[in-house]
Amino acid sequence: MSQSSLPLRGAVDLGALATQREAEQRRQSAMSGAPAGVVVDVTTQTFERDVIMQSQTVPVVLDLWASWCGPCKTLSPILETLAAEYAGRFVLAKVDVDAEQQIAAAFQVQSIPSVFAVISGQPLPLFQGALPEPQVRAYIDELLRVAAENGINGTVAGATPASSEPEVEADEEPPVDPRFVAAYDAIEAGDWAAAADAYRAVLAATPGDADAQAGVALCELQVRLERGDETGALRDADVAAAAGDWPTAFAALIAEVKATSGDERDRARERLIGLFAIAGDDPAVAPARVALASALF
């Protein structure tokens, strides 16, 4: 299978679509609904069994991620939800690149999240970055089609479709905040400008809402990256933020605040505050806030 047989296209890495807490709630919900053996954590020791051998009967999708990676917190729940929905037609093998550097090196991973497929022991690049659910689903559907053409159309032993009415447990996580449903729908449709408007509507009703502020900033980041007309430090900061590299993003904007004045300085400051909202409680935020205050005063 050639790379061109899949609908490959460039994708920008983004931070979580909502807060880290909400992303984790989605992940836990997906994991609880996935049949046994459909989502597995892979190590160097288990790679042969869980990836190479398994790929002889079902396609294996490799999710290469790290705990510090903001975009990974967006993509992983999507992949896990699809793994549960497809009920054993593919295996989602998750690789922590920090813990499993040999695997990351073998796949020549340059940025994360990175997603590969393995069919009959052969690795195939799928995509990089946190794509919306419809695009991820398109990759999976095309992968299954190509796998079937190559005689790989089994299912994971013992896997059955997840129940459409999961049992409710006493400690079940709360649902996603309904105020953000319109924003999530717009994001899934790839309409980032509309998503930003939906978050702004929440802000109008509840000024100062941290989740809505983060949502607006994140959607504006995606719009800028798709537009591609930023230059200099502002562009450098956006690219670094999209990769979850907060120290680099913050440093670029703080340097811009120091080097400019007037409207340019205000623009860099406001951009930095938006990135603070997206980064949330990332350890890089606190020292960057101190550095910004020093640069301003």
C-alpha positions in Angstrom: 0.0 0.0 0.0 1.5 3.4 -1.0 1.1 6.5 1.1 -0.8 8.1 -1.7 -3.6 5.5 -1.4 -4.7 7.2 1.8 -6.2 10.7 2.0 -3.0 12.2 3.5 -2.9 15.9 4.0 -1.0 18.3 6.3 -2.4 18.8 9.7 -1.6 21.3 12.4 -1.0 20.0 15.9 -3.3 21.7 18.5 -3.8 21.7 22.2 -6.8 20.1 23.8 -10.2 21.2 22.3 -11.4 21.9 25.8 -9.7 21.6 29.1 -7.4 18.8 30.0 -10.0 17.5 32.5 -12.7 17.2 29.8 -10.3 15.5 27.4 -9.5 12.9 30.1 -13.2 12.4 30.8 -13.7 11.5 27.1 -10.7 9.2 27.2 -12.0 7.3 30.2 -15.4 7.0 28.7 -14.0 5.6 25.5 -11.7 3.2 27.3 -14.5 1.9 29.4 -16.5 1.1 26.3 -13.7 -0.6 24.3 -13.7 -4.4 24.1 -10.8 -6.2 25.7 -7.7 -6.2 23.6 -8.8 -3.4 21.2 -6.8 -0.7 22.9 -3.4 -1.7 24.3 -0.3 0.0 25.7 2.7 -1.2 23.8 6.3 -1.4 25.0 9.5 -2.6 23.4 9.0 -6.0 25.0 5.4 -6.4 23.8 5.8 -4.9 20.3 6.3 -8.1 18.5 3.2 -9.7 20.1 0.8 -6.8 20.2 1.8 -5.1 16.9 3.7 -7.4 14.5 1.9 -10.6 15.2 -1.5 -9.0 15.7 -1.2 -7.2 12.3 -1.3 -10.5 10.5 -5.0 -10.8 11.2 -6.2 -7.2 11.9 -4.8 -3.8 11.1 -2.9 -2.1 13.9 -3.1 1.6 14.4 -0.1 3.0 16.3 -0.7 6.2 18.4 2.6 7.7 19.3 2.1 10.2 22.1 3.5 11.8 25.3 2.0 13.0 28.5 3.3 16.6 27.9 1.8 16.8 24.4 -1.3 19.0 24.3 -2.4 17.8 20.8 -2.2 14.2 22.0 -4.9 14.9 24.6 -7.1 15.8 21.7 -6.3 13.0 19.4 -6.1 10.0 21.7 -9.7 10.2 22.9 -10.9 10.3 19.3 -8.8 7.2 18.4 -10.0 5.4 21.5 -13.6 6.1 20.8 -13.3 4.8 17.3 -11.5 1.7 18.5 -14.5 1.0 20.8 -17.0 1.8 18.0 -15.2 -0.5 15.4 -15.2 -3.3 18.0 -12.1 -5.2 17.1 -11.8 -4.5 13.4 -8.5 -2.8 14.2 -6.3 -2.6 17.3 -5.2 0.7 18.7 -1.7 0.3 20.0 -0.6 3.3 22.2 3.1 4.1 22.5 4.5 6.6 25.0 7.4 8.0 23.1 9.2 9.1 26.3 9.1 5.7 27.8 9.6 3.8 24.5 12.3 5.8 22.7 13.4 2.7 20.7 10.0 2.4 19.1 9.9 6.2 18.4 13.3 6.0 16.8 12.4 3.0 14.7 9.4 5.0 13.2 11.6 8.1 12.8 9.1 10.2 14.7 9.7 13.9 14.2 6.6 15.3 16.0 3.7 14.0 18.0 1.0 12.9 17.9 2.1 10.7 15.0 -0.1 7.9 13.8 1.0 4.8 11.8 -0.7 1.7 10.6 0.9 -1.8 10.5 -0.5 -4.4 8.1 1.1 -7.8 7.9 4.1 -6.5 9.8 4.6 -3.6 7.4 4.5 0.0 8.9 2.6 2.7 7.0 2.5 6.4 7.8 -1.1 7.7 8.3 -1.0 11.3 9.6 0.5 13.7 12.2 -1.3 16.2 14.4 -4.7 16.4 16.1 -7.2 16.0 13.3 -11.0 16.3 13.8 -12.9 13.1 14.2 -14.4 13.0 10.7 -10.9 13.1 9.2 -9.6 10.4 11.6 -12.6 8.2 10.8 -11.8 8.7 7.0 -8.2 7.4 7.6 -9.5 4.4 9.5 -12.1 3.5 6.9 -9.6 3.7 4.1 -7.1 1.7 6.1 -9.7 -1.1 6.7 -10.5 -1.1 3.0 -6.9 -1.4 1.9 -6.3 -4.0 4.6 -9.2 -6.1 3.3 -7.8 -5.9 -0.2 -4.6 -7.4 1.2 -6.5 -10.2 3.0 -6.4 -8.6 6.5 -10.0 -8.4 7.6 -10.2 -10.3 10.9 -11.4 -9.0 14.3 -9.8 -9.1 17.7 -10.7 -12.4 19.4 -13.6 -12.0 21.8 -14.3 -8.4 20.8 -18.0 -7.4 20.6 -19.5 -4.0 19.8 -19.7 -1.7 22.8 -23.2 -1.4 24.2 -25.2 1.7 23.0 -26.5 1.9 26.6 -23.5 1.5 28.9 -24.1 0.6 32.5 -24.1 3.7 34.7 -21.8 3.4 37.6 -21.9 5.5 40.8 -18.6 7.1 40.1 -19.2 7.8 36.4 -17.6 10.9 35.2 -19.9 13.9 34.4 -20.8 14.5 30.7 -19.1 17.1 28.6 -20.3 20.6 29.4 -23.4 21.2 27.2 -22.5 24.8 26.8 -19.7 23.7 24.5 -21.6 21.3 22.3 -22.0 23.9 19.5 -18.3 24.6 19.6 -17.4 20.9 19.5 -19.8 20.3 16.6 -18.2 23.1 14.6 -14.7 21.7 15.4 -15.7 18.3 14.1 -17.0 20.0 11.0 -13.6 21.7 10.6 -15.2 25.2 11.0 -12.8 26.7 13.5 -14.2 30.3 13.0 -17.7 29.1 13.9 -16.3 27.2 16.9 -14.6 30.4 18.1 -17.9 32.2 17.7 -19.6 29.5 19.8 -17.0 29.9 22.5 -17.5 33.7 22.4 -21.2 33.2 23.0 -20.4 31.2 26.1 -18.1 34.0 27.2 -20.8 36.6 26.6 -23.1 34.7 29.0 -20.4 33.9 31.5 -17.6 36.4 31.3 -14.3 35.2 32.6 -15.1 31.5 32.0 -11.6 29.9 31.7 -12.7 27.0 29.5 -14.4 29.4 27.0 -11.4 31.7 27.0 -9.2 28.7 26.2 -11.6 27.6 23.4 -11.6 31.0 21.8 -7.8 31.2 21.9 -7.3 27.7 20.5 -9.7 28.2 17.6 -8.2 31.5 16.8 -4.8 29.8 16.8 -6.0 27.2 14.3 -7.5 29.9 12.0 -4.2 31.7 12.0 -2.3 28.6 11.2 -4.6 27.6 8.3 -4.5 31.2 7.0 -0.7 31.1 7.1 0.0 34.8 6.9 1.7 35.4 10.3 5.4 36.3 10.2 8.3 36.6 12.6 7.9 35.9 16.3 4.1 35.7 16.0 4.4 32.8 13.5 7.1 31.1 15.5 4.9 31.3 18.6 1.9 29.8 16.8 3.9 26.9 15.4 5.5 26.1 18.7 2.1 26.3 20.5 0.6 24.0 17.9 3.2 21.4 18.7 2.6 21.8 22.5 6.1 23.4 23.0 4.9 26.1 25.4 8.3 27.3 26.6 9.4 28.2 23.0 6.0 29.8 22.2 6.1 31.9 25.4 9.7 32.9 24.9 9.0 34.1 21.3 6.2 36.4 22.4 7.9 37.7 25.5 10.9 38.7 23.3 8.4 40.4 20.9 6.9 42.3 23.8 10.3 43.5 24.8 11.3 44.5 21.2 8.2 46.4 20.2 5.9 49.2 21.3 2.4 50.5 20.8 0.0 48.3 18.8 2.6 45.7 18.0 3.4 45.3 21.7 -0.3 45.0 22.6 -0.8 42.4 19.9 2.1 40.2 21.2 0.8 40.6 24.8 -2.7 39.6 23.9 -1.5 36.7 21.8 0.6 35.5 24.8 -2.4 35.8 27.2 -4.4 33.7 24.7 -1.7 31.0 24.8 -1.7 31.1 28.6 -5.4 30.2 28.4 -4.8 27.3 26.1 -1.9 25.9 28.1 -3.9 26.0 31.4 -1.8 24.7 34.3 1.2 23.7 32.2 4.4 24.3 34.3 5.7 26.7 31.8 2.9 29.2 32.3 3.8 30.6 35.8 7.4 31.6 34.9 6.2 33.0 31.6 3.6 35.2 33.4 6.4 36.6 35.6 8.6 37.2 32.5 5.7 39.0 30.8 5.2 41.3 33.8 8.9 42.1 33.9 8.8 42.9 30.2 5.9 45.2 30.5 7.0 47.1 33.6 
